[in-house]
């Protein structure tokens, strides 16, 4: 939810903002997309593996 609202606001800045803010908002859009991808597809499997490792170590 946070990423989608942040993307929406940054996209509005990119479309309706002036020349000075366009490059910044484009960079922010790329950063939000890469960060969201990283959180979902990289950090989640790592967290699941760590939970399994702790459960195996505890048993």
CHARMM-style PDB file with segment names, atoms N, HN, CA, C and O in Angstrom:
ATOM      1  N   UNK     1       0.827  -1.181   0.000  1.00  0.00      PROA
ATOM      2  CA  UNK     1       0.000   0.000   0.000  1.00  0.00      PROA
ATOM      3  C   UNK     1       0.879   1.256   0.000  1.00  0.00      PROA
ATOM      4  O   UNK     1       0.599   2.219  -0.713  1.00  0.00      PROA
ATOM      5  N   UNK     2       1.921   1.232   0.791  1.00  0.00      PROA
ATOM      6  HN  UNK     2       2.149   0.449   1.370  1.00  0.00      PROA
ATOM      7  CA  UNK     2       2.798   2.399   0.870  1.00  0.00      PROA
ATOM      8  C   UNK     2       3.481   2.660  -0.467  1.00  0.00      PROA
ATOM      9  O   UNK     2       3.551   3.801  -0.924  1.00  0.00      PROA
ATOM     10  N   UNK     3       3.980   1.603  -1.087  1.00  0.00      PROA
ATOM     11  HN  UNK     3       3.923   0.676  -0.716  1.00  0.00      PROA
ATOM     12  CA  UNK     3       4.669   1.777  -2.371  1.00  0.00      PROA
ATOM     13  C   UNK     3       3.727   2.301  -3.441  1.00  0.00      PROA
ATOM     14  O   UNK     3       4.107   3.154  -4.242  1.00  0.00      PROA
ATOM     15  N   UNK     4       2.509   1.800  -3.458  1.00  0.00      PROA
ATOM     16  HN  UNK     4       2.200   1.107  -2.807  1.00  0.00      PROA
ATOM     17  CA  UNK     4       1.579   2.237  -4.500  1.00  0.00      PROA
ATOM     18  C   UNK     4       1.200   3.704  -4.341  1.00  0.00      PROA
ATOM     19  O   UNK     4       1.107   4.418  -5.339  1.00  0.00      PROA
ATOM     20  N   UNK     5       0.980   4.170  -3.122  1.00  0.00      PROA
ATOM     21  HN  UNK     5       1.056   3.590  -2.311  1.00  0.00      PROA
ATOM     22  CA  UNK     5       0.650   5.581  -2.936  1.00  0.00      PROA
ATOM     23  C   UNK     5       1.855   6.468  -3.220  1.00  0.00      PROA
ATOM     24  O   UNK     5       1.711   7.564  -3.761  1.00  0.00      PROA
ATOM     25  N   UNK     6       3.041   5.996  -2.857  1.00  0.00      PROA
ATOM     26  HN  UNK     6       3.158   5.105  -2.418  1.00  0.00      PROA
ATOM     27  CA  UNK     6       4.249   6.763  -3.146  1.00  0.00      PROA
ATOM     28  C   UNK     6       4.518   6.832  -4.647  1.00  0.00      PROA
ATOM     29  O   UNK     6       4.937   7.869  -5.160  1.00  0.00      PROA
ATOM     30  N   UNK     7       4.278   5.727  -5.348  1.00  0.00      PROA
ATOM     31  HN  UNK     7       3.937   4.884  -4.932  1.00  0.00      PROA
ATOM     32  CA  UNK     7       4.429   5.735  -6.805  1.00  0.00      PROA
ATOM     33  C   UNK     7       3.432   6.702  -7.436  1.00  0.00      PROA
ATOM     34  O   UNK     7       3.785   7.437  -8.358  1.00  0.00      PROA
ATOM     35  N   UNK     8       2.202   6.709  -6.953  1.00  0.00      PROA
ATOM     36  HN  UNK     8       1.915   6.111  -6.204  1.00  0.00      PROA
ATOM     37  CA  UNK     8       1.182   7.607  -7.493  1.00  0.00      PROA
ATOM     38  C   UNK     8       1.587   9.065  -7.334  1.00  0.00      PROA
ATOM     39  O   UNK     8       1.488   9.843  -8.283  1.00  0.00      PROA
ATOM     40  N   UNK     9       2.036   9.439  -6.155  1.00  0.00      PROA
ATOM     41  HN  UNK     9       2.116   8.807  -5.384  1.00  0.00      PROA
ATOM     42  CA  UNK     9       2.423  10.827  -5.910  1.00  0.00      PROA
ATOM     43  C   UNK     9       3.655  11.199  -6.740  1.00  0.00      PROA
ATOM     44  O   UNK     9       3.711  12.286  -7.315  1.00  0.00      PROA
ATOM     45  N   UNK    10       4.622  10.315  -6.802  1.00  0.00      PROA
ATOM     46  HN  UNK    10       4.577   9.432  -6.335  1.00  0.00      PROA
ATOM     47  CA  UNK    10       5.834  10.604  -7.567  1.00  0.00      PROA
ATOM     48  C   UNK    10       5.538  10.665  -9.063  1.00  0.00      PROA
ATOM     49  O   UNK    10       6.143  11.462  -9.780  1.00  0.00      PROA
ATOM     50  N   UNK    11       4.623   9.840  -9.534  1.00  0.00      PROA
ATOM     51  HN  UNK    11       4.132   9.193  -8.951  1.00  0.00      PROA
ATOM     52  CA  UNK    11       4.227   9.881 -10.934  1.00  0.00      PROA
ATOM     53  C   UNK    11       3.542  11.208 -11.276  1.00  0.00      PROA
ATOM     54  O   UNK    11       3.762  11.764 -12.352  1.00  0.00      PROA
ATOM     55  N   UNK    12       2.719  11.709 -10.364  1.00  0.00      PROA
ATOM     56  HN  UNK    12       2.540  11.257  -9.490  1.00  0.00      PROA
ATOM     57  CA  UNK    12       2.084  13.015 -10.577  1.00  0.00      PROA
ATOM     58  C   UNK    12       3.147  14.111 -10.627  1.00  0.00      PROA
ATOM     59  O   UNK    12       3.063  15.020 -11.453  1.00  0.00      PROA
ATOM     60  N   UNK    13       4.148  14.029  -9.745  1.00  0.00      PROA
ATOM     61  HN  UNK    13       4.216  13.291  -9.074  1.00  0.00      PROA
ATOM     62  CA  UNK    13       5.243  14.994  -9.794  1.00  0.00      PROA
ATOM     63  C   UNK    13       5.997  14.912 -11.115  1.00  0.00      PROA
ATOM     64  O   UNK    13       6.389  15.934 -11.678  1.00  0.00      PROA
ATOM     65  N   UNK    14       6.198  13.699 -11.602  1.00  0.00      PROA
ATOM     66  HN  UNK    14       5.880  12.868 -11.145  1.00  0.00      PROA
ATOM     67  CA  UNK    14       6.919  13.516 -12.857  1.00  0.00      PROA
ATOM     68  C   UNK    14       6.139  14.078 -14.036  1.00  0.00      PROA
ATOM     69  O   UNK    14       6.718  14.700 -14.926  1.00  0.00      PROA
ATOM     70  N   UNK    15       4.842  13.864 -14.045  1.00  0.00      PROA
ATOM     71  HN  UNK    15       4.372  13.359 -13.322  1.00  0.00      PROA
ATOM     72  CA  UNK    15       4.026  14.308 -15.176  1.00  0.00      PROA
ATOM     73  C   UNK    15       3.779  15.817 -15.134  1.00  0.00      PROA
ATOM     74  O   UNK    15       3.933  16.497 -16.148  1.00  0.00      PROA
ATOM     75  N   UNK    16       3.399  16.340 -13.974  1.00  0.00      PROA
ATOM     76  HN  UNK    16       3.274  15.788 -13.150  1.00  0.00      PROA
ATOM     77  CA  UNK    16       2.992  17.737 -13.881  1.00  0.00      PROA
ATOM     78  C   UNK    16       4.074  18.659 -13.331  1.00  0.00      PROA
ATOM     79  O   UNK    16       3.897  19.877 -13.328  1.00  0.00      PROA
ATOM     80  N   UNK    17       5.191  18.102 -12.865  1.00  0.00      PROA
ATOM     81  HN  UNK    17       5.335  17.113 -12.867  1.00  0.00      PROA
ATOM     82  CA  UNK    17       6.256  18.928 -12.303  1.00  0.00      PROA
ATOM     83  C   UNK    17       7.046  19.652 -13.378  1.00  0.00      PROA
ATOM     84  O   UNK    17       6.947  19.344 -14.566  1.00  0.00      PROA
ATOM     85  N   UNK    18       7.814  20.602 -12.942  1.00  0.00      PROA
ATOM     86  HN  UNK    18       7.894  20.853 -11.977  1.00  0.00      PROA
ATOM     87  CA  UNK    18       8.638  21.366 -13.877  1.00  0.00      PROA
ATOM     88  C   UNK    18       9.880  20.591 -14.282  1.00  0.00      PROA
ATOM     89  O   UNK    18      10.086  19.446 -13.880  1.00  0.00      PROA
ATOM     90  N   UNK    19      10.701  21.250 -15.091  1.00  0.00      PROA
ATOM     91  HN  UNK    19      10.534  22.180 -15.418  1.00  0.00      PROA
ATOM     92  CA  UNK    19      11.917  20.602 -15.588  1.00  0.00      PROA
ATOM     93  C   UNK    19      12.901  20.283 -14.464  1.00  0.00      PROA
ATOM     94  O   UNK    19      13.636  19.297 -14.538  1.00  0.00      PROA
ATOM     95  N   UNK    20      12.913  21.107 -13.440  1.00  0.00      PROA
ATOM     96  HN  UNK    20      12.316  21.907 -13.381  1.00  0.00      PROA
ATOM     97  CA  UNK    20      13.864  20.899 -12.347  1.00  0.00      PROA
ATOM     98  C   UNK    20      13.529  19.652 -11.527  1.00  0.00      PROA
ATOM     99  O   UNK    20      14.437  19.030 -10.975  1.00  0.00      PROA
ATOM    100  N   UNK    21      12.284  19.279 -11.433  1.00  0.00      PROA
ATOM    101  HN  UNK    21      11.546  19.784 -11.881  1.00  0.00      PROA
ATOM    102  CA  UNK    21      11.877  18.164 -10.573  1.00  0.00      PROA
ATOM    103  C   UNK    21      11.721  16.855 -11.343  1.00  0.00      PROA
ATOM    104  O   UNK    21      11.649  15.793 -10.724  1.00  0.00      PROA
ATOM    105  N   UNK    22      11.666  16.900 -12.670  1.00  0.00      PROA
ATOM    106  HN  UNK    22      11.724  17.763 -13.173  1.00  0.00      PROA
ATOM    107  CA  UNK    22      11.422  15.694 -13.468  1.00  0.00      PROA
ATOM    108  C   UNK    22      12.502  14.636 -13.285  1.00  0.00      PROA
ATOM    109  O   UNK    22      12.183  13.458 -13.122  1.00  0.00      PROA
ATOM    110  N   UNK    23      13.753  15.024 -13.308  1.00  0.00      PROA
ATOM    111  HN  UNK    23      14.012  15.981 -13.440  1.00  0.00      PROA
ATOM    112  CA  UNK    23      14.821  14.033 -13.167  1.00  0.00      PROA
ATOM    113  C   UNK    23      14.813  13.421 -11.768  1.00  0.00      PROA
ATOM    114  O   UNK    23      15.053  12.223 -11.612  1.00  0.00      PROA
ATOM    115  N   UNK    24      14.537  14.238 -10.753  1.00  0.00      PROA
ATOM    116  HN  UNK    24      14.342  15.210 -10.880  1.00  0.00      PROA
ATOM    117  CA  UNK    24      14.459  13.722  -9.388  1.00  0.00      PROA
ATOM    118  C   UNK    24      13.303  12.745  -9.232  1.00  0.00      PROA
ATOM    119  O   UNK    24      13.473  11.679  -8.641  1.00  0.00      PROA
ATOM    120  N   UNK    25      12.133  13.092  -9.752  1.00  0.00      PROA
ATOM    121  HN  UNK    25      11.996  13.958 -10.233  1.00  0.00      PROA
ATOM    122  CA  UNK    25      10.973  12.214  -9.599  1.00  0.00      PROA
ATOM    123  C   UNK    25      11.144  10.922 -10.409  1.00  0.00      PROA
ATOM    124  O   UNK    25      10.669   9.867  -9.987  1.00  0.00      PROA
ATOM    125  N   UNK    26      11.809  10.991 -11.555  1.00  0.00      PROA
ATOM    126  HN  UNK    26      12.195  11.848 -11.897  1.00  0.00      PROA
ATOM    127  CA  UNK    26      12.078   9.775 -12.322  1.00  0.00      PROA
ATOM    128  C   UNK    26      13.014   8.848 -11.539  1.00  0.00      PROA
ATOM    129  O   UNK    26      12.800   7.636 -11.489  1.00  0.00      PROA
ATOM    130  N   UNK    27      14.035   9.422 -10.940  1.00  0.00      PROA
ATOM    131  HN  UNK    27      14.208  10.406 -10.981  1.00  0.00      PROA
ATOM    132  CA  UNK    27      14.956   8.639 -10.122  1.00  0.00      PROA
ATOM    133  C   UNK    27      14.230   8.019  -8.932  1.00  0.00      PROA
ATOM    134  O   UNK    27      14.476   6.866  -8.579  1.00  0.00      PROA
ATOM    135  N   UNK    28      13.345   8.780  -8.324  1.00  0.00      PROA
ATOM    136  HN  UNK    28      13.145   9.717  -8.610  1.00  0.00      PROA
ATOM    137  CA  UNK    28      12.561   8.247  -7.201  1.00  0.00      PROA
ATOM    138  C   UNK    28      11.659   7.104  -7.656  1.00  0.00      PROA
ATOM    139  O   UNK    28      11.519   6.113  -6.940  1.00  0.00      PROA
ATOM    140  N   UNK    29      11.044   7.222  -8.832  1.00  0.00      PROA
ATOM    141  HN  UNK    29      11.157   8.028  -9.413  1.00  0.00      PROA
ATOM    142  CA  UNK    29      10.195   6.150  -9.350  1.00  0.00      PROA
ATOM    143  C   UNK    29      10.993   4.863  -9.531  1.00  0.00      PROA
ATOM    144  O   UNK    29      10.540   3.788  -9.136  1.00  0.00      PROA
ATOM    145  N   UNK    30      12.170   4.970 -10.123  1.00  0.00      PROA
ATOM    146  HN  UNK    30      12.538   5.842 -10.443  1.00  0.00      PROA
ATOM    147  CA  UNK    30      13.013   3.786 -10.310  1.00  0.00      PROA
ATOM    148  C   UNK    30      13.410   3.201  -8.955  1.00  0.00      PROA
ATOM    149  O   UNK    30      13.386   1.983  -8.778  1.00  0.00      PROA
ATOM    150  N   UNK    31      13.768   4.041  -8.019  1.00  0.00      PROA
ATOM    151  HN  UNK    31      13.788   5.031  -8.163  1.00  0.00      PROA
ATOM    152  CA  UNK    31      14.149   3.576  -6.685  1.00  0.00      PROA
ATOM    153  C   UNK    31      13.020   2.882  -5.950  1.00  0.00      PROA
ATOM    154  O   UNK    31      13.240   1.874  -5.278  1.00  0.00      PROA
ATOM    155  N   UNK    32      11.826   3.407  -6.071  1.00  0.00      PROA
ATOM    156  HN  UNK    32      11.647   4.225  -6.617  1.00  0.00      PROA
ATOM    157  CA  UNK    32      10.664   2.783  -5.417  1.00  0.00      PROA
ATOM    158  C   UNK    32      10.398   1.414  -6.026  1.00  0.00      PROA
ATOM    159  O   UNK    32      10.140   0.450  -5.305  1.00  0.00      PROA
ATOM    160  N   UNK    33      10.460   1.325  -7.351  1.00  0.00      PROA
ATOM    161  HN  UNK    33      10.670   2.108  -7.937  1.00  0.00      PROA
ATOM    162  CA  UNK    33      10.210   0.044  -8.017  1.00  0.00      PROA
ATOM    163  C   UNK    33      11.266  -0.997  -7.643  1.00  0.00      PROA
ATOM    164  O   UNK    33      10.931  -2.147  -7.357  1.00  0.00      PROA
ATOM    165  N   UNK    34      12.525  -0.602  -7.646  1.00  0.00      PROA
ATOM    166  HN  UNK    34      12.797   0.332  -7.878  1.00  0.00      PROA
ATOM    167  CA  UNK    34      13.604  -1.539  -7.300  1.00  0.00      PROA
ATOM    168  C   UNK    34      13.515  -1.937  -5.829  1.00  0.00      PROA
ATOM    169  O   UNK    34      13.712  -3.104  -5.489  1.00  0.00      PROA
ATOM    170  N   UNK    35      13.227  -0.993  -4.974  1.00  0.00      PROA
ATOM    171  HN  UNK    35      13.068  -0.045  -5.250  1.00  0.00      PROA
ATOM    172  CA  UNK    35      13.096  -1.298  -3.546  1.00  0.00      PROA
ATOM    173  C   UNK    35      11.932  -2.224  -3.246  1.00  0.00      PROA
ATOM    174  O   UNK    35      12.054  -3.127  -2.419  1.00  0.00      PROA
ATOM    175  N   UNK    36      10.811  -2.009  -3.904  1.00  0.00      PROA
ATOM    176  HN  UNK    36      10.712  -1.275  -4.576  1.00  0.00      PROA
ATOM    177  CA  UNK    36       9.653  -2.878  -3.715  1.00  0.00      PROA
ATOM    178  C   UNK    36       9.946  -4.286  -4.220  1.00  0.00      PROA
ATOM    179  O   UNK    36       9.602  -5.268  -3.562  1.00  0.00      PROA
ATOM    180  N   UNK    37      10.582  -4.384  -5.390  1.00  0.00      PROA
ATOM    181  HN  UNK    37      10.862  -3.586  -5.924  1.00  0.00      PROA
ATOM    182  CA  UNK    37      10.964  -5.684  -5.926  1.00  0.00      PROA
ATOM    183  C   UNK    37      11.892  -6.407  -4.959  1.00  0.00      PROA
ATOM    184  O   UNK    37      11.724  -7.598  -4.697  1.00  0.00      PROA
ATOM    185  N   UNK    38      12.860  -5.688  -4.438  1.00  0.00      PROA
ATOM    186  HN  UNK    38      12.996  -4.720  -4.651  1.00  0.00      PROA
ATOM    187  CA  UNK    38      13.813  -6.283  -3.513  1.00  0.00      PROA
ATOM    188  C   UNK    38      13.113  -6.772  -2.251  1.00  0.00      PROA
ATOM    189  O   UNK    38      13.407  -7.864  -1.765  1.00  0.00      PROA
ATOM    190  N   UNK    39      12.202  -5.987  -1.724  1.00  0.00      PROA
ATOM    191  HN  UNK    39      11.963  -5.100  -2.120  1.00  0.00      PROA
ATOM    192  CA  UNK    39      11.504  -6.376  -0.504  1.00  0.00      PROA
ATOM    193  C   UNK    39      10.646  -7.615  -0.705  1.00  0.00      PROA
ATOM    194  O   UNK    39      10.580  -8.477   0.172  1.00  0.00      PROA
ATOM    195  N   UNK    40       9.995  -7.709  -1.847  1.00  0.00      PROA
ATOM    196  HN  UNK    40      10.049  -7.009  -2.559  1.00  0.00      PROA
ATOM    197  CA  UNK    40       9.072  -8.815  -2.068  1.00  0.00      PROA
ATOM    198  C   UNK    40       9.800 -10.088  -2.483  1.00  0.00      PROA
ATOM    199  O   UNK    40       9.540 -11.155  -1.927  1.00  0.00      PROA
ATOM    200  N   UNK    41      10.701  -9.991  -3.446  1.00  0.00      PROA
ATOM    201  HN  UNK    41      10.912  -9.124  -3.897  1.00  0.00      PROA
ATOM    202  CA  UNK    41      11.257 -11.191  -4.063  1.00  0.00      PROA
ATOM    203  C   UNK    41      12.622 -11.608  -3.535  1.00  0.00      PROA
ATOM    204  O   UNK    41      13.074 -12.714  -3.834  1.00  0.00      PROA
ATOM    205  N   UNK    42      13.287 -10.768  -2.765  1.00  0.00      PROA
ATOM    206  HN  UNK    42      12.920  -9.871  -2.523  1.00  0.00      PROA
ATOM    207  CA  UNK    42      14.591 -11.129  -2.227  1.00  0.00      PROA
ATOM    208  C   UNK    42      14.526 -11.305  -0.714  1.00  0.00      PROA
ATOM    209  O   UNK    42      14.979 -12.322  -0.190  1.00  0.00      PROA
ATOM    210  N   UNK    43      13.973 -10.336  -0.018  1.00  0.00      PROA
ATOM    211  HN  UNK    43      13.605  -9.510  -0.444  1.00  0.00      PROA
ATOM    212  CA  UNK    43      13.973 -10.378   1.439  1.00  0.00      PROA
ATOM    213  C   UNK    43      12.997 -11.411   1.991  1.00  0.00      PROA
ATOM    214  O   UNK    43      13.285 -12.026   3.019  1.00  0.00      PROA
ATOM    215  N   UNK    44      11.868 -11.619   1.351  1.00  0.00      PROA
ATOM    216  HN  UNK    44      11.634 -11.119   0.517  1.00  0.00      PROA
ATOM    217  CA  UNK    44      10.884 -12.579   1.864  1.00  0.00      PROA
ATOM    218  C   UNK    44      11.401 -14.014   1.871  1.00  0.00      PROA
ATOM    219  O   UNK    44      11.275 -14.683   2.897  1.00  0.00      PROA
ATOM    220  N   UNK    45      11.978 -14.524   0.778  1.00  0.00      PROA
ATOM    221  HN  UNK    45      12.081 -13.981  -0.055  1.00  0.00      PROA
ATOM    222  CA  UNK    45      12.533 -15.880   0.837  1.00  0.00      PROA
ATOM    223  C   UNK    45      13.670 -16.010   1.855  1.00  0.00      PROA
ATOM    224  O   UNK    45      13.819 -17.049   2.498  1.00  0.00      PROA
ATOM    225  N   UNK    46      14.462 -14.958   1.994  1.00  0.00      PROA
ATOM    226  HN  UNK    46      14.341 -14.114   1.471  1.00  0.00      PROA
ATOM    227  CA  UNK    46      15.531 -14.978   2.988  1.00  0.00      PROA
ATOM    228  C   UNK    46      14.952 -15.093   4.395  1.00  0.00      PROA
ATOM    229  O   UNK    46      15.473 -15.840   5.222  1.00  0.00      PROA
ATOM    230  N   UNK    47      13.878 -14.356   4.668  1.00  0.00      PROA
ATOM    231  HN  UNK    47      13.455 -13.749   3.996  1.00  0.00      PROA
ATOM    232  CA  UNK    47      13.245 -14.422   5.978  1.00  0.00      PROA
ATOM    233  C   UNK    47      12.658 -15.804   6.237  1.00  0.00      PROA
ATOM    234  O   UNK    47      12.758 -16.313   7.353  1.00  0.00      PROA
ATOM    235  N   UNK    48      12.054 -16.413   5.236  1.00  0.00      PROA
ATOM    236  HN  UNK    48      11.973 -15.999   4.329  1.00  0.00      PROA
ATOM    237  CA  UNK    48      11.492 -17.763   5.388  1.00  0.00      PROA
ATOM    238  C   UNK    48      12.610 -18.765   5.675  1.00  0.00      PROA
ATOM    239  O   UNK    48      12.455 -19.632   6.535  1.00  0.00      PROA
ATOM    240  N   UNK    49      13.729 -18.655   4.967  1.00  0.00      PROA
ATOM    241  HN  UNK    49      13.855 -17.950   4.269  1.00  0.00      PROA
ATOM    242  CA  UNK    49      14.858 -19.549   5.212  1.00  0.00      PROA
ATOM    243  C   UNK    49      15.422 -19.366   6.615  1.00  0.00      PROA
ATOM    244  O   UNK    49      15.795 -20.344   7.264  1.00  0.00      PROA
ATOM    245  N   UNK    50      15.487 -18.139   7.084  1.00  0.00      PROA
ATOM    246  HN  UNK    50      15.184 -17.345   6.557  1.00  0.00      PROA
ATOM    247  CA  UNK    50      15.994 -17.893   8.434  1.00  0.00      PROA
ATOM    248  C   UNK    50      15.055 -18.481   9.488  1.00  0.00      PROA
ATOM    249  O   UNK    50      15.520 -19.017  10.494  1.00  0.00      PROA
ATOM    250  N   UNK    51      13.750 -18.390   9.275  1.00  0.00      PROA
ATOM    251  HN  UNK    51      13.371 -17.955   8.458  1.00  0.00      PROA
ATOM    252  CA  UNK    51      12.787 -18.965  10.225  1.00  0.00      PROA
ATOM    253  C   UNK    51      12.930 -20.474  10.258  1.00  0.00      PROA
ATOM    254  O   UNK    51      12.919 -21.078  11.331  1.00  0.00      PROA
ATOM    255  N   UNK    52      13.064 -21.092   9.083  1.00  0.00      PROA
ATOM    256  HN  UNK    52      13.073 -20.601   8.212  1.00  0.00      PROA
ATOM    257  CA  UNK    52      13.261 -22.545   9.029  1.00  0.00      PROA
ATOM    258  C   UNK    52      14.555 -22.943   9.722  1.00  0.00      PROA
ATOM    259  O   UNK    52      14.596 -23.954  10.424  1.00  0.00      PROA
ATOM    260  N   UNK    53      15.615 -22.157   9.532  1.00  0.00      PROA
ATOM    261  HN  UNK    53      15.582 -21.337   8.962  1.00  0.00      PROA
ATOM    262  CA  UNK    53      16.907 -22.461  10.149  1.00  0.00      PROA
ATOM    263  C   UNK    53      16.819 -22.365  11.672  1.00  0.00      PROA
ATOM    264  O   UNK    53      17.377 -23.204  12.380  1.00  0.00      PROA
ATOM    265  N   UNK    54      16.123 -21.350  12.178  1.00  0.00      PROA
ATOM    266  HN  UNK    54      15.670 -20.668  11.603  1.00  0.00      PROA
ATOM    267  CA  UNK    54      15.967 -21.201  13.626  1.00  0.00      PROA
ATOM    268  C   UNK    54      15.115 -22.316  14.204  1.00  0.00      PROA
ATOM    269  O   UNK    54      15.403 -22.809  15.295  1.00  0.00      PROA
ATOM    270  N   UNK    55      14.061 -22.727  13.486  1.00  0.00      PROA
ATOM    271  HN  UNK    55      13.827 -22.327  12.600  1.00  0.00      PROA
ATOM    272  CA  UNK    55      13.227 -23.836  13.957  1.00  0.00      PROA
ATOM    273  C   UNK    55      13.997 -25.146  13.992  1.00  0.00      PROA
ATOM    274  O   UNK    55      13.837 -25.937  14.921  1.00  0.00      PROA
ATOM    275  N   UNK    56      14.826 -25.379  12.992  1.00  0.00      PROA
ATOM    276  HN  UNK    56      14.957 -24.736  12.237  1.00  0.00      PROA
ATOM    277  CA  UNK    56      15.631 -26.600  12.950  1.00  0.00      PROA
ATOM    278  C   UNK    56      16.676 -26.568  14.070  1.00  0.00      PROA
ATOM    279  O   UNK    56      16.945 -27.597  14.689  1.00  0.00      PROA
ATOM    280  N   UNK    57      17.251 -25.426  14.329  1.00  0.00      PROA
ATOM    281  HN  UNK    57      17.033 -24.590  13.826  1.00  0.00      PROA
ATOM    282  CA  UNK    57      18.266 -25.293  15.369  1.00  0.00      PROA
ATOM    283  C   UNK    57      17.651 -25.482  16.753  1.00  0.00      PROA
ATOM    284  O   UNK    57      18.299 -26.025  17.648  1.00  0.00      PROA
ATOM    285  N   UNK    58      16.419 -25.044  16.936  1.00  0.00      PROA
ATOM    286  HN  UNK    58      15.893 -24.602  16.209  1.00  0.00      PROA
ATOM    287  CA  UNK    58      15.743 -25.145  18.214  1.00  0.00      PROA
ATOM    288  C   UNK    58      15.336 -26.594  18.510  1.00  0.00      PROA
ATOM    289  O   UNK    58      15.305 -27.001  19.672  1.00  0.00      PROA
ATOM    290  N   UNK    59      15.027 -27.364  17.481  1.00  0.00      PROA
ATOM    291  HN  UNK    59      15.052 -27.034  16.538  1.00  0.00      PROA
ATOM    292  CA  UNK    59      14.537 -28.735  17.673  1.00  0.00      PROA
ATOM    293  C   UNK    59      15.634 -29.712  17.972  1.00  0.00      PROA
ATOM    294  OT1 UNK    59      15.370 -30.900  18.156  1.00  0.00      PROA
TER     295      UNK     59
END
